[in-house]
Every structure is written in structure tokens, then in C-alpha cells.
Amino acid sequence: MTLTQLTTVLKARRLVIFATAGAFLALSAGVSLVLPKKYSAVATVVIDNKATDPINGLVPGLGGQGYLLTQIDILRSDRVAKKVVNNLKLTESPILKDKWQSATDGRGSFVGWIGNWLQTNTDIKPAKESNVIDITYISPDPKFSAAVANAFAQAYMETAVELRNAPAKQYSNYFDEQLRRAKGQLDTARSALSTYLKDKGLISSDERFDVEMARLAELSQQVVALRALSADTNSRQQQSRLAQGDKLQDVLNNPVVNGIKADLVRQEAQLKDLQSRYGDAHPTVQQQKAQIADLAVKLESETRRILGSVGVANQVNRSREAEVIAGYEAQRQKVLSMKQIRDEAAALNQDVESAQKAYDGILARLNQVSLESQTTQTNVSLLNSADEPAEPTSPKILLNTGVGTALGILAGILLAIRLESTNRKVRSEEDAALMFELPVLANIGKINFNPTTQSFNASNPQLGQNNKKSLASKLLPPLLKSK
């Protein structure tokens, strides 16, 4: 069927089309008036993808479409729906309880059933190219719609806080257990160090070590000094044994010896003088010689005494040297023993310090995760709360009637085509040519009867209004030519 034929058919069947469109219009208007009114309330939340953590100051990875889709899935989750049911206390509604009993015969979770019922009337859509999410709830009650939309927004923000704090709470329990273990290890290390120091008779690992080291240094200096002194006295004793005692410094510097020597020199000078005056046999000279002999004996006696004191001093110095060396060796062994004790105590002390550092680190981390688990901050904020709608959003009478009219026109056109196909009529030259399978020679148009003149007039536009020739004169030459 060509476009011209279709236009002709639709024009001929216009009453059917108009009737069908009218019926659809009346039906859509009636249904729109009969359907209950529904009110939609919209609550809007915004996600701040640049928010910093209030505890550690880090910026979480919140960018990307995947994160926004995740938040939408959280909004649509049963956890949020159940939280809405509990926040609005919908389980106390006898109407909902009766519906649940009739729908499920009391099987399953009442809270879950209400949550699913709320989700069927909730529409969650993200805004284009932004972090804003619209939460729409539709119901016959405008107050209930606004309350549920706001409850979904609040439940979503509470769930976001819970999901953010859940890992911190788990870590808090983990670190609490690790802290108890670290405390036990620290106590064990401290007890081992305390027991070791107690067994060794020490208060601290560094106690007396510095004092004993100073004592060892002092003994070392005494050993050096005594060795030098003993070498000196030993040398003087050797000189005395080689008959060189009168040349010893001790003898030469002795005041008694020097006094005897002075007296001896004076007496010898007097003896020479007396000998020159009286001769050797004179009693005065003999007396003088006796005095000189006494002085020589005294000098020899004093020298032997001094030489004897040098030997005694040498023995004393050797004895003192041996004692100091023995004390030095004993002190050295004592310092070595204390150094070993100090090293062992230092190792135990290092264990205590390591355990203390581990304990302090775990304690600091535990305090941090404890703060994180208690925070109520989230990167989700309520942008717009849902207000009670004043006008219903459905049914939309104008839209429904418009759609119904359009569908009615389409149905009327299809019905007209169907009727035309079952009862085919000649409505154009093409219809005549197809139906009779003969070529169309001319179109005489619509013939109207004029009762005044008792004649028929053709209204074919192809003949023209001012053409006075008869129709036969117009059609005869082509017919003759065709024969």
C-alpha cells in the first residue's frame, strides 16, 4: 500500500480512528482518576571525596566512579533498609504486621520483609558528573514518603560510619591482644634482669664498675712507681756489695757522715800541727791519734749502718712491689669478671628496652585505632532533607491522557487498516488498476447531480472549471486512437 492509498484509506476511515482515540482518551482519563495518588519525597546526600581522616590526617582514595557505585550499592543494601525499619519503628505497626502475616504466613524475618517492601518503592540515582545521590521514596502518604527518604539518608550515613569504624574495631581487638603479649614479654625481661642483678649483688648493671676501673688504674700507677723505686734501691745495694758504699749518694748526703768526716779532717790537721811541734812520741800527739782513730771507727760504723738501711729499703720495696702487683692482678681479674657481668646485664637490659619499645609501639597504635573506632565523622553529608510534598507525582492526568490519545490514534490507524484489508474498496486510480487489472485512462472525478438543470456535472480538477466541452469530446479521441 502506497502512501497515497494509505492517506485515502485513513481519510475514509477517520470516524473509526476518532472513535478509537476517544475511547483510549476516556480510558486513560478514567484510570488516572481511579488510581490512588502517590507522593514522592527526595532526600539528597553528597560525598566529599577530598575529606581527610581526622585521626591520622590521610586522604583516603575516594575518587572514581567505582566508589560512587559502591556507595549506591550500600544505599540499596538490606543493612541500610533494616536500619530504616528500626529507626522508624515500623515493626510496631499492626497494619504492616498483618500484611506480613498474610503474605508470608509468618515465615521469615519481619524486619527483612519490611525492608524489602521499602526498597521496592525507593529509587536511588546519582547525579551526572557529581558526587550527589538522590534518594526518592514514593507512597500514598506524603508525610511517610518524606520520613522514609530522610530515614534512608540518615541510615546510610550511620552505616558509612559503622563501615568505616568496623576495621578499626577489629584492629583494636587485635592490638589489645598483642599489647597483653608485649606486656608479658616486658615483665619477663624485667624479671630476668632483676634476678640476675640480685644474684650478682648489684643494684644496676653499671654499679661499681667505674670505681673498680679507677682502682685498677691507681694500682697500675703504683706498680710502675714501685718498680722504679725497687730498681733504684737494688742498684744502690749492688753498689754497696761492690765495695763502693762510701760513694753511694745516701752515704755522701748523710749529715752524720759528713759531720764525722769534717771532724776527722780537722783532727788530722791538728795532728799534723802537733807532730810538727812535738813529734810522734808526745802524749798530746798520741791522744790526737787516738781521737782520729775513734772518728774513723765512727765513720765506718755509720757507713755500714747506711749501707744496711739501703739493703733493708730494697727488701721493703721489693716486698711492696710484689704486694701491689698481686693486688693489681686481683683487681684486674675482678674488673674482667665485672665486665662479663656488665655485658650479660647489658644484654638483659637490651631485651628489656626492646620489649619496652615494642610495648610502647603497640600501645600507641592501640590508642590510635581506639580513637578511629570511636569517631563519628564521615565523608557523607546530608545536602537536602526531604520535605513533605504538596502535590502528588502520580497519576499524571495530562501525561496519561496524552499518551492514551496517542495510543488511541495509533490503534485507530491499525484498526482502519485492518478493516480496509477485510473489506477492500476502490478509492483511487491505483485501487482500480490493481483490482480490475486494467489501465486507467482518465479520472472523471466526482459526478454531482444538478436538480435545477436536471444534468450531471463532473468535478474532476483535470477538466478545469471553465472547460465547456463535453466529457465525451474529451475522452473520444484517446479511445479512437487506442483502437
Secondary structure, DSSP 4 states (H G I P E B T S, - for coil): --HHHHHHHHHHTHHHHHHHHHHHHHHHHHHHHHSPPBEEEEEEEEE-TTPPPTTT-------SHHHHHHHHHHHTSHHHHHHHHHHHTGGG-HHHHHHHHHHHTT-S-HHHHHHHHHHHTEEEEEPTTSSEEEEEEEES-HHHHHHHHHHHHHHHHHHHHHHHHHHHHHHHHHHHHHHHHHHHHHHHHHHHHHHHHHHTT-SSTTTTHHHHHHHHHHHHHHHHHHHHHHHHHHHHHHHHHTT-GGGSHHHHT-HHHHHHHHHHHHHHHHHHHHHHHH-TTSHHHHHHHHHHHHHHHHHHHHHHHHHHHHHHHHHHHHHHHHHHHHHHHHHHHHHHHHHHHHHHHHHHHHHHHHHHHHHHHHHHHHHHHHHHHH----SEEEEEPPPPPSS--B--HHHHHHHHHHHHHHHHHHHHHHHHHHS----SHHHHHHHH-S--------EEEETTTTEEEE--TTT-SS--S-HHHHHHHHHHHH-
